[in-house]
Amino acid sequence: MDGRDKPGHDEHFYLREAGAASMRVRTEIWVRAYLRRCQAEAIPVYVGRRGDEAAGAVFICVNRLDGTVALYGPAPAGLAETETERRWVSLFGGKPVGVAEVQVYLARQWDFDPDVWVLELEDRAGRHLLGDLIIEGEG
């Protein structure tokens, strides 16, 4: 009896113990699901830049339609919770900034990693639908 039949057991423990690699959903699949979710909430969204289908980093720009944009990017690598699920940080200290500032930031990201995706939403309320996937205190 290895404890797997007991309530509350952590089946992922056995996978980690066996040395199985953590797997994350392919970026293209995650993007498609995110686009559908935004569309279901009537938030206009489009792919501003298409990156690597398997593992490209994703940045989410929320245009508040007042000349400002909130930008969300991938959480730093190495955090335990980022191994299988995408986590996010609010960039620019969590404050909306001008479009030009976001464009400069993203251009630097593209120079560093040409496989980056950029998703652009338009929402006056600033909704991003990332919920509790944002890690506070970063950016």
Residue, then its C-alpha position, 0 to 999 in steps of 0.5 A: m500500500d503506497g498511500r495513493d488510495k488515501p483521501g488527500h494524497d498528492e498524486h503529483f508527489y509520485l510523479r515528481e518523485a519518479g522524475a517525471a517532467s512537468m508539462r505546461v500547455r502549449t502557448e498556442i493552445w493557451v492563447r486560443a483559450y484566453l481569446r475565447r474567454c475574452q470574447a465570451e466576456a465581450i472584451p475585444v481582443y486580438v493577437g498583436r504579435r504571434g510567437d513560438e507556438a510551443a513555448g513563447a512568452v506571452f505579454i497581455c496589453v490592456n488598452r484602457l481606451d484613454g491613452t493608457v495601457a496596463l501590461y502584464g508579462p510572465a512571472p519570473a522563471g523558477l517560481a514553483e507555481t510557474e512550472t505547470e501553470r502560467r503566472w503573471v506580473s503586472l509591469f510598470g508597478g501595476k500602473p497604466v502607462g502611455v502606449a509609447e512606453v509599452q511599445v518601447y518595452l515590448a520592442r526590447q522584449w522582441d530583441f531579446d526573444p523573437d518568440v514573444w506573443v502579444l495579446e491586445l485587449e481593449d477595455r475601459a475598466g481594465r479587465h484582463l481576466l487573469g484573476d489570481l494568476i497574477i503574482e503581487g509585488e512584482g514588476 
